[in-house]
Amino acid sequence: MNFFQAINSVFSKYFRSSGRAGRSEYWYFALFVFIMGFFFTFMDAEIRNVPWTVFMDSDAIGISGIFLLATLIPSITVCARRLHDIGRSGWWVLIAFAAFIGSWILLIYWMCKAGDKDTNRFGPVPLTSDRKNTITNT
């Protein structure tokens, strides 16, 4: 799955947390949100004619805030589907809202972990390029 396919896939499953998502789908979407969030923050600062570091500290929502709110639900659902791919319940995504650092480390580890090679209780193997390479090389 390439960058644009991943973004299209996540937005087409906006509210769907059932099923599975491969590593490439999750990480390409995370990269998209990071790049666009940074871009819109920079644009907000330019529009208001302030340094972007000052804008980050302000309470103004701007375009970047609207973008991040618009991508919040798909970010949560793709994370839940990614957890399903490694055989974990999607409810584990709630540890992202915990206040301690260890929860983030655990979640990042799970997001990097290879998914189950066979069908699991959450569905069949997602057809992604990283999964095809893993399956054909074993």
DRENDOVEX-693087 format. One record per atom (N, C-alpha, C): residue number from 1; atom name; z, y, x. Coordinates in Angstrom, 2 decimals. Layout:
residues N
n | atom | Z | Y | X
NUM | CA | Z | Y | X .
...
END
This chain:
residues 138
n | atom | Z | Y | X
1 | N | 0.00 | -1.17 | 0.86 .
1 | CA | 0.00 | 0.00 | 0.00 .
1 | C | 0.00 | 1.23 | 0.90 .
2 | N | -0.94 | 2.14 | 0.64 .
2 | CA | -0.99 | 3.34 | 1.45 .
2 | C | -0.16 | 4.47 | 0.80 .
3 | N | -0.14 | 5.60 | 1.46 .
3 | CA | 0.68 | 6.74 | 1.04 .
3 | C | 0.38 | 7.15 | -0.40 .
4 | N | -0.88 | 7.36 | -0.73 .
4 | CA | -1.25 | 7.85 | -2.06 .
4 | C | -1.06 | 6.79 | -3.14 .
5 | N | -1.30 | 5.54 | -2.81 .
5 | CA | -1.05 | 4.47 | -3.77 .
5 | C | 0.44 | 4.38 | -4.11 .
6 | N | 1.28 | 4.55 | -3.10 .
6 | CA | 2.73 | 4.49 | -3.32 .
6 | C | 3.19 | 5.61 | -4.24 .
7 | N | 2.71 | 6.81 | -4.00 .
7 | CA | 3.10 | 7.95 | -4.84 .
7 | C | 2.63 | 7.74 | -6.26 .
8 | N | 1.39 | 7.28 | -6.41 .
8 | CA | 0.84 | 7.00 | -7.74 .
8 | C | 1.64 | 5.91 | -8.44 .
9 | N | 2.00 | 4.88 | -7.71 .
9 | CA | 2.76 | 3.77 | -8.27 .
9 | C | 4.13 | 4.23 | -8.77 .
10 | N | 4.82 | 5.03 | -7.96 .
10 | CA | 6.16 | 5.48 | -8.35 .
10 | C | 6.08 | 6.39 | -9.56 .
11 | N | 5.14 | 7.33 | -9.58 .
11 | CA | 5.05 | 8.23 | -10.73 .
11 | C | 4.56 | 7.52 | -11.99 .
12 | N | 3.75 | 6.46 | -11.84 .
12 | CA | 3.31 | 5.72 | -13.02 .
12 | C | 4.45 | 4.88 | -13.61 .
13 | N | 5.48 | 4.60 | -12.81 .
13 | CA | 6.66 | 3.86 | -13.28 .
13 | C | 7.86 | 4.81 | -13.34 .
14 | N | 7.66 | 6.03 | -13.81 .
14 | CA | 8.64 | 7.11 | -13.76 .
14 | C | 10.04 | 6.68 | -14.23 .
15 | N | 10.12 | 6.05 | -15.39 .
15 | CA | 11.41 | 5.65 | -15.96 .
15 | C | 11.69 | 4.16 | -15.85 .
16 | N | 10.84 | 3.41 | -15.18 .
16 | CA | 10.98 | 1.94 | -15.15 .
16 | C | 11.72 | 1.49 | -13.90 .
17 | N | 12.87 | 0.90 | -14.12 .
17 | CA | 13.64 | 0.38 | -12.99 .
17 | C | 13.54 | -1.14 | -12.89 .
18 | N | 12.83 | -1.76 | -13.81 .
18 | CA | 12.67 | -3.21 | -13.75 .
18 | C | 11.52 | -3.55 | -12.80 .
19 | N | 11.57 | -4.73 | -12.26 .
19 | CA | 10.55 | -5.16 | -11.31 .
19 | C | 10.99 | -4.92 | -9.88 .
20 | N | 10.02 | -4.99 | -8.99 .
20 | CA | 10.32 | -4.90 | -7.55 .
20 | C | 9.39 | -3.87 | -6.89 .
21 | N | 9.89 | -3.26 | -5.81 .
21 | CA | 9.10 | -2.32 | -5.01 .
21 | C | 9.22 | -2.71 | -3.55 .
22 | N | 8.11 | -2.76 | -2.87 .
22 | CA | 8.11 | -3.09 | -1.45 .
22 | C | 8.59 | -1.93 | -0.59 .
23 | N | 8.79 | -2.23 | 0.68 .
23 | CA | 9.25 | -1.19 | 1.61 .
23 | C | 8.27 | -0.04 | 1.70 .
24 | N | 6.98 | -0.35 | 1.76 .
24 | CA | 6.00 | 0.74 | 1.91 .
24 | C | 6.03 | 1.67 | 0.71 .
25 | N | 6.16 | 1.14 | -0.50 .
25 | CA | 6.22 | 1.99 | -1.69 .
25 | C | 7.43 | 2.91 | -1.63 .
26 | N | 8.58 | 2.36 | -1.29 .
26 | CA | 9.80 | 3.16 | -1.24 .
26 | C | 9.73 | 4.23 | -0.14 .
27 | N | 9.38 | 3.83 | 1.08 .
27 | CA | 9.42 | 4.76 | 2.20 .
27 | C | 8.32 | 5.80 | 2.15 .
28 | N | 7.14 | 5.47 | 1.65 .
28 | CA | 6.10 | 6.48 | 1.48 .
28 | C | 6.53 | 7.51 | 0.44 .
29 | N | 7.18 | 7.07 | -0.63 .
29 | CA | 7.64 | 8.03 | -1.63 .
29 | C | 8.76 | 8.90 | -1.06 .
30 | N | 9.67 | 8.31 | -0.28 .
30 | CA | 10.73 | 9.10 | 0.35 .
30 | C | 10.13 | 10.14 | 1.29 .
31 | N | 9.10 | 9.78 | 2.05 .
31 | CA | 8.42 | 10.72 | 2.93 .
31 | C | 7.77 | 11.83 | 2.12 .
32 | N | 7.13 | 11.49 | 1.02 .
32 | CA | 6.51 | 12.48 | 0.14 .
32 | C | 7.54 | 13.49 | -0.37 .
33 | N | 8.67 | 13.00 | -0.85 .
33 | CA | 9.72 | 13.89 | -1.38 .
33 | C | 10.26 | 14.78 | -0.26 .
34 | N | 10.46 | 14.23 | 0.92 .
34 | CA | 10.97 | 15.01 | 2.05 .
34 | C | 9.99 | 16.12 | 2.44 .
35 | N | 8.73 | 15.77 | 2.62 .
35 | CA | 7.72 | 16.75 | 3.04 .
35 | C | 7.54 | 17.83 | 1.98 .
36 | N | 7.39 | 17.42 | 0.74 .
36 | CA | 7.16 | 18.41 | -0.32 .
36 | C | 8.41 | 19.26 | -0.56 .
37 | N | 9.59 | 18.67 | -0.46 .
37 | CA | 10.82 | 19.45 | -0.61 .
37 | C | 10.93 | 20.51 | 0.47 .
38 | N | 10.62 | 20.14 | 1.70 .
38 | CA | 10.63 | 21.11 | 2.80 .
38 | C | 9.58 | 22.19 | 2.57 .
39 | N | 8.38 | 21.79 | 2.17 .
39 | CA | 7.30 | 22.75 | 1.92 .
39 | C | 7.68 | 23.74 | 0.82 .
40 | N | 8.21 | 23.23 | -0.30 .
40 | CA | 8.57 | 24.13 | -1.40 .
40 | C | 9.75 | 25.02 | -1.05 .
41 | N | 10.67 | 24.53 | -0.24 .
41 | CA | 11.78 | 25.38 | 0.22 .
41 | C | 11.24 | 26.51 | 1.08 .
42 | N | 10.31 | 26.19 | 1.97 .
42 | CA | 9.68 | 27.21 | 2.80 .
42 | C | 8.93 | 28.22 | 1.93 .
43 | N | 8.21 | 27.73 | 0.92 .
43 | CA | 7.48 | 28.63 | 0.02 .
43 | C | 8.43 | 29.53 | -0.77 .
44 | N | 9.53 | 28.98 | -1.24 .
44 | CA | 10.53 | 29.79 | -1.95 .
44 | C | 11.06 | 30.91 | -1.07 .
45 | N | 11.32 | 30.59 | 0.19 .
45 | CA | 11.82 | 31.60 | 1.12 .
45 | C | 10.77 | 32.67 | 1.38 .
46 | N | 9.51 | 32.27 | 1.49 .
46 | CA | 8.44 | 33.24 | 1.70 .
46 | C | 8.26 | 34.15 | 0.49 .
47 | N | 8.34 | 33.59 | -0.70 .
47 | CA | 8.19 | 34.38 | -1.92 .
47 | C | 9.31 | 35.41 | -2.03 .
48 | N | 10.52 | 35.03 | -1.67 .
48 | CA | 11.66 | 35.95 | -1.74 .
48 | C | 11.82 | 36.79 | -0.47 .
49 | N | 10.96 | 36.53 | 0.52 .
49 | CA | 10.96 | 37.27 | 1.78 .
49 | C | 12.31 | 37.22 | 2.49 .
50 | N | 12.86 | 36.03 | 2.59 .
50 | CA | 14.10 | 35.81 | 3.34 .
50 | C | 13.88 | 34.62 | 4.27 .
51 | N | 14.66 | 34.52 | 5.35 .
51 | CA | 14.55 | 33.33 | 6.21 .
51 | C | 14.89 | 32.08 | 5.41 .
52 | N | 14.18 | 30.97 | 5.68 .
52 | CA | 14.40 | 29.77 | 4.87 .
52 | C | 15.80 | 29.22 | 5.02 .
53 | N | 16.47 | 29.47 | 6.15 .
53 | CA | 17.85 | 29.00 | 6.30 .
53 | C | 18.78 | 29.75 | 5.37 .
54 | N | 18.50 | 31.03 | 5.11 .
54 | CA | 19.30 | 31.80 | 4.16 .
54 | C | 19.04 | 31.30 | 2.75 .
55 | N | 17.77 | 30.98 | 2.45 .
55 | CA | 17.44 | 30.49 | 1.12 .
55 | C | 18.13 | 29.16 | 0.83 .
56 | N | 18.27 | 28.31 | 1.86 .
56 | CA | 18.94 | 27.03 | 1.67 .
56 | C | 20.39 | 27.22 | 1.26 .
57 | N | 21.02 | 28.31 | 1.68 .
57 | CA | 22.42 | 28.57 | 1.36 .
57 | C | 22.60 | 29.29 | 0.02 .
58 | N | 21.53 | 29.79 | -0.56 .
58 | CA | 21.65 | 30.55 | -1.80 .
58 | C | 21.72 | 29.61 | -3.00 .
59 | N | 22.06 | 30.19 | -4.13 .
59 | CA | 22.17 | 29.41 | -5.37 .
59 | C | 20.88 | 29.44 | -6.18 .
60 | N | 19.85 | 30.08 | -5.67 .
60 | CA | 18.58 | 30.16 | -6.39 .
60 | C | 17.92 | 28.79 | -6.43 .
61 | N | 17.39 | 28.44 | -7.57 .
61 | CA | 16.76 | 27.14 | -7.73 .
61 | C | 15.34 | 27.17 | -7.17 .
62 | N | 14.50 | 28.00 | -7.67 .
62 | CA | 13.14 | 28.14 | -7.17 .
62 | C | 12.29 | 26.90 | -7.38 .
63 | N | 11.13 | 26.93 | -6.75 .
63 | CA | 10.16 | 25.84 | -6.89 .
63 | C | 10.70 | 24.54 | -6.28 .
64 | N | 11.39 | 24.65 | -5.17 .
64 | CA | 11.91 | 23.44 | -4.52 .
64 | C | 12.94 | 22.74 | -5.39 .
65 | N | 13.78 | 23.49 | -6.07 .
65 | CA | 14.76 | 22.89 | -6.96 .
65 | C | 14.11 | 22.19 | -8.14 .
66 | N | 13.08 | 22.81 | -8.68 .
66 | CA | 12.35 | 22.20 | -9.80 .
66 | C | 11.68 | 20.91 | -9.35 .
67 | N | 11.07 | 20.94 | -8.15 .
67 | CA | 10.44 | 19.74 | -7.61 .
67 | C | 11.46 | 18.62 | -7.41 .
68 | N | 12.59 | 18.95 | -6.82 .
68 | CA | 13.61 | 17.92 | -6.56 .
68 | C | 14.18 | 17.37 | -7.86 .
69 | N | 14.34 | 18.21 | -8.87 .
69 | CA | 14.78 | 17.71 | -10.18 .
69 | C | 13.72 | 16.81 | -10.81 .
70 | N | 12.45 | 17.17 | -10.64 .
70 | CA | 11.36 | 16.37 | -11.21 .
70 | C | 11.23 | 15.01 | -10.53 .
71 | N | 11.63 | 14.92 | -9.28 .
71 | CA | 11.52 | 13.65 | -8.56 .
71 | C | 12.84 | 12.88 | -8.49 .
72 | N | 13.87 | 13.38 | -9.11 .
72 | CA | 15.16 | 12.69 | -9.08 .
72 | C | 15.10 | 11.34 | -9.78 .
73 | N | 14.58 | 11.29 | -10.99 .
73 | CA | 14.53 | 10.03 | -11.74 .
73 | C | 13.62 | 9.01 | -11.06 .
74 | N | 12.38 | 9.38 | -10.65 .
74 | CA | 11.57 | 8.37 | -9.96 .
74 | C | 12.19 | 7.93 | -8.64 .
75 | N | 12.92 | 8.80 | -7.97 .
75 | CA | 13.60 | 8.41 | -6.72 .
75 | C | 14.66 | 7.35 | -7.00 .
76 | N | 15.40 | 7.52 | -8.08 .
76 | CA | 16.43 | 6.54 | -8.44 .
76 | C | 15.80 | 5.22 | -8.87 .
77 | N | 14.73 | 5.30 | -9.68 .
77 | CA | 14.13 | 4.06 | -10.18 .
77 | C | 13.42 | 3.28 | -9.06 .
78 | N | 12.76 | 3.97 | -8.12 .
78 | CA | 12.12 | 3.23 | -7.03 .
78 | C | 13.17 | 2.63 | -6.11 .
79 | N | 14.31 | 3.29 | -5.98 .
79 | CA | 15.41 | 2.74 | -5.18 .
79 | C | 15.95 | 1.47 | -5.86 .
80 | N | 16.09 | 1.52 | -7.18 .
80 | CA | 16.56 | 0.33 | -7.91 .
80 | C | 15.56 | -0.82 | -7.76 .
81 | N | 14.27 | -0.53 | -7.88 .
81 | CA | 13.26 | -1.58 | -7.72 .
81 | C | 13.25 | -2.12 | -6.29 .
82 | N | 13.51 | -1.24 | -5.31 .
82 | CA | 13.58 | -1.70 | -3.92 .
82 | C | 14.77 | -2.64 | -3.73 .
83 | N | 15.90 | -2.31 | -4.35 .
83 | CA | 17.06 | -3.19 | -4.30 .
83 | C | 16.76 | -4.53 | -4.96 .
84 | N | 16.00 | -4.51 | -6.05 .
84 | CA | 15.59 | -5.76 | -6.71 .
84 | C | 14.77 | -6.62 | -5.76 .
85 | N | 13.96 | -5.98 | -4.91 .
85 | CA | 13.10 | -6.73 | -4.00 .
85 | C | 13.91 | -7.54 | -2.99 .
86 | N | 15.12 | -7.09 | -2.66 .
86 | CA | 15.95 | -7.86 | -1.72 .
86 | C | 17.00 | -8.70 | -2.46 .
87 | N | 16.87 | -8.78 | -3.78 .
87 | CA | 17.75 | -9.64 | -4.56 .
87 | C | 19.06 | -8.98 | -4.99 .
88 | N | 19.16 | -7.68 | -4.86 .
88 | CA | 20.38 | -6.96 | -5.27 .
88 | C | 20.17 | -6.31 | -6.63 .
89 | N | 21.25 | -6.08 | -7.32 .
89 | CA | 21.20 | -5.38 | -8.60 .
89 | C | 20.84 | -3.91 | -8.37 .
90 | N | 20.09 | -3.35 | -9.29 .
90 | CA | 19.73 | -1.93 | -9.20 .
90 | C | 20.92 | -1.01 | -9.34 .
91 | N | 22.01 | -1.52 | -9.88 .
91 | CA | 23.22 | -0.70 | -10.04 .
91 | C | 23.80 | -0.28 | -8.69 .
92 | N | 23.43 | -0.97 | -7.62 .
92 | CA | 23.91 | -0.59 | -6.29 .
92 | C | 23.43 | 0.80 | -5.89 .
93 | N | 22.41 | 1.32 | -6.56 .
93 | CA | 21.92 | 2.66 | -6.24 .
93 | C | 23.01 | 3.71 | -6.47 .
94 | N | 23.99 | 3.39 | -7.30 .
94 | CA | 25.07 | 4.34 | -7.59 .
94 | C | 25.94 | 4.63 | -6.38 .
95 | N | 25.91 | 3.77 | -5.36 .
95 | CA | 26.72 | 4.05 | -4.18 .
95 | C | 26.17 | 5.25 | -3.41 .
96 | N | 24.95 | 5.67 | -3.72 .
96 | CA | 24.39 | 6.87 | -3.09 .
96 | C | 25.18 | 8.10 | -3.49 .
97 | N | 25.86 | 8.03 | -4.63 .
97 | CA | 26.64 | 9.17 | -5.11 .
97 | C | 28.09 | 9.12 | -4.63 .
98 | N | 28.43 | 8.11 | -3.84 .
98 | CA | 29.78 | 8.01 | -3.27 .
98 | C | 29.94 | 9.05 | -2.16 .
99 | N | 31.15 | 9.44 | -1.93 .
99 | CA | 31.41 | 10.53 | -0.99 .
99 | C | 31.56 | 10.06 | 0.45 .
100 | N | 31.57 | 8.77 | 0.71 .
100 | CA | 31.80 | 8.34 | 2.08 .
100 | C | 30.50 | 7.89 | 2.75 .
101 | N | 30.44 | 8.07 | 4.06 .
101 | CA | 29.23 | 7.84 | 4.85 .
101 | C | 28.82 | 6.37 | 4.87 .
102 | N | 29.75 | 5.47 | 4.86 .
102 | CA | 29.45 | 4.04 | 4.92 .
102 | C | 28.53 | 3.58 | 3.80 .
103 | N | 28.65 | 4.20 | 2.63 .
103 | CA | 27.80 | 3.81 | 1.51 .
103 | C | 26.34 | 4.15 | 1.80 .
104 | N | 26.09 | 5.28 | 2.45 .
104 | CA | 24.72 | 5.66 | 2.80 .
104 | C | 24.14 | 4.72 | 3.85 .
105 | N | 24.96 | 4.34 | 4.81 .
105 | CA | 24.50 | 3.43 | 5.86 .
105 | C | 24.10 | 2.09 | 5.25 .
106 | N | 24.92 | 1.58 | 4.34 .
106 | CA | 24.61 | 0.32 | 3.67 .
106 | C | 23.32 | 0.43 | 2.86 .
107 | N | 23.16 | 1.52 | 2.14 .
107 | CA | 21.96 | 1.71 | 1.32 .
107 | C | 20.71 | 1.82 | 2.20 .
108 | N | 20.78 | 2.55 | 3.30 .
108 | CA | 19.63 | 2.66 | 4.20 .
108 | C | 19.30 | 1.30 | 4.81 .
109 | N | 20.32 | 0.54 | 5.17 .
109 | CA | 20.09 | -0.82 | 5.69 .
109 | C | 19.33 | -1.65 | 4.66 .
110 | N | 19.76 | -1.61 | 3.42 .
110 | CA | 19.10 | -2.40 | 2.38 .
110 | C | 17.67 | -1.92 | 2.14 .
111 | N | 17.43 | -0.62 | 2.24 .
111 | CA | 16.08 | -0.09 | 2.03 .
111 | C | 15.13 | -0.54 | 3.15 .
112 | N | 15.67 | -0.80 | 4.35 .
112 | CA | 14.86 | -1.23 | 5.50 .
112 | C | 14.67 | -2.74 | 5.55 .
113 | N | 15.52 | -3.46 | 4.87 .
113 | CA | 15.51 | -4.93 | 4.91 .
113 | C | 14.25 | -5.48 | 4.24 .
114 | N | 13.70 | -6.53 | 4.81 .
114 | CA | 12.53 | -7.19 | 4.21 .
114 | C | 12.91 | -7.81 | 2.87 .
115 | N | 11.99 | -7.75 | 1.93 .
115 | CA | 12.23 | -8.30 | 0.61 .
115 | C | 12.15 | -9.81 | 0.59 .
116 | N | 12.57 | -10.38 | -0.51 .
116 | CA | 12.48 | -11.83 | -0.69 .
116 | C | 11.01 | -12.24 | -0.67 .
117 | N | 10.73 | -13.34 | 0.01 .
117 | CA | 9.35 | -13.80 | 0.15 .
117 | C | 8.80 | -14.48 | -1.10 .
118 | N | 9.69 | -14.93 | -1.95 .
118 | CA | 9.27 | -15.62 | -3.17 .
118 | C | 9.74 | -14.84 | -4.39 .
119 | N | 9.32 | -15.31 | -5.55 .
119 | CA | 9.78 | -14.71 | -6.79 .
119 | C | 11.30 | -14.82 | -6.86 .
120 | N | 11.95 | -13.75 | -7.25 .
120 | CA | 13.40 | -13.80 | -7.45 .
120 | C | 13.70 | -13.46 | -8.90 .
121 | N | 14.95 | -13.28 | -9.24 .
121 | CA | 15.33 | -13.07 | -10.65 .
121 | C | 14.80 | -11.75 | -11.21 .
122 | N | 14.26 | -10.87 | -10.34 .
122 | CA | 13.76 | -9.57 | -10.79 .
122 | C | 12.25 | -9.54 | -10.93 .
123 | N | 11.58 | -10.63 | -10.56 .
123 | CA | 10.14 | -10.69 | -10.75 .
123 | C | 9.40 | -11.23 | -9.55 .
124 | N | 8.07 | -11.21 | -9.65 .
124 | CA | 7.24 | -11.73 | -8.55 .
124 | C | 7.22 | -10.76 | -7.37 .
125 | N | 6.71 | -11.25 | -6.27 .
125 | CA | 6.59 | -10.45 | -5.04 .
125 | C | 5.63 | -9.29 | -5.30 .
126 | N | 6.03 | -8.06 | -4.97 .
126 | CA | 5.09 | -6.94 | -5.13 .
126 | C | 3.96 | -7.07 | -4.12 .
127 | N | 2.75 | -6.76 | -4.53 .
127 | CA | 1.59 | -6.89 | -3.65 .
127 | C | 1.44 | -5.63 | -2.82 .
128 | N | 2.05 | -5.64 | -1.66 .
128 | CA | 1.95 | -4.51 | -0.73 .
128 | C | 1.43 | -5.02 | 0.59 .
129 | N | 0.89 | -4.14 | 1.39 .
129 | CA | 0.31 | -4.55 | 2.66 .
129 | C | 1.34 | -5.10 | 3.62 .
130 | N | 2.57 | -4.55 | 3.62 .
130 | CA | 3.59 | -5.07 | 4.54 .
130 | C | 4.00 | -6.48 | 4.13 .
131 | N | 4.01 | -6.80 | 2.85 .
131 | CA | 4.36 | -8.13 | 2.37 .
131 | C | 3.25 | -9.12 | 2.68 .
132 | N | 1.99 | -8.70 | 2.52 .
132 | CA | 0.87 | -9.59 | 2.81 .
132 | C | 0.88 | -9.99 | 4.29 .
133 | N | 1.15 | -9.02 | 5.16 .
133 | CA | 1.19 | -9.33 | 6.60 .
133 | C | 2.35 | -10.28 | 6.92 .
134 | N | 3.48 | -10.11 | 6.28 .
134 | CA | 4.62 | -10.98 | 6.53 .
134 | C | 4.34 | -12.40 | 6.05 .
135 | N | 3.73 | -12.52 | 4.89 .
135 | CA | 3.48 | -13.83 | 4.30 .
135 | C | 2.41 | -14.58 | 5.11 .
136 | N | 1.35 | -13.89 | 5.53 .
136 | CA | 0.29 | -14.57 | 6.25 .
136 | C | 0.68 | -14.91 | 7.69 .
137 | N | 1.64 | -14.22 | 8.27 .
137 | CA | 2.05 | -14.48 | 9.64 .
137 | C | 3.10 | -15.58 | 9.75 .
138 | N | 3.65 | -16.04 | 8.65 .
138 | CA | 4.69 | -17.08 | 8.72 .
138 | C | 4.12 | -18.43 | 8.40 .
END
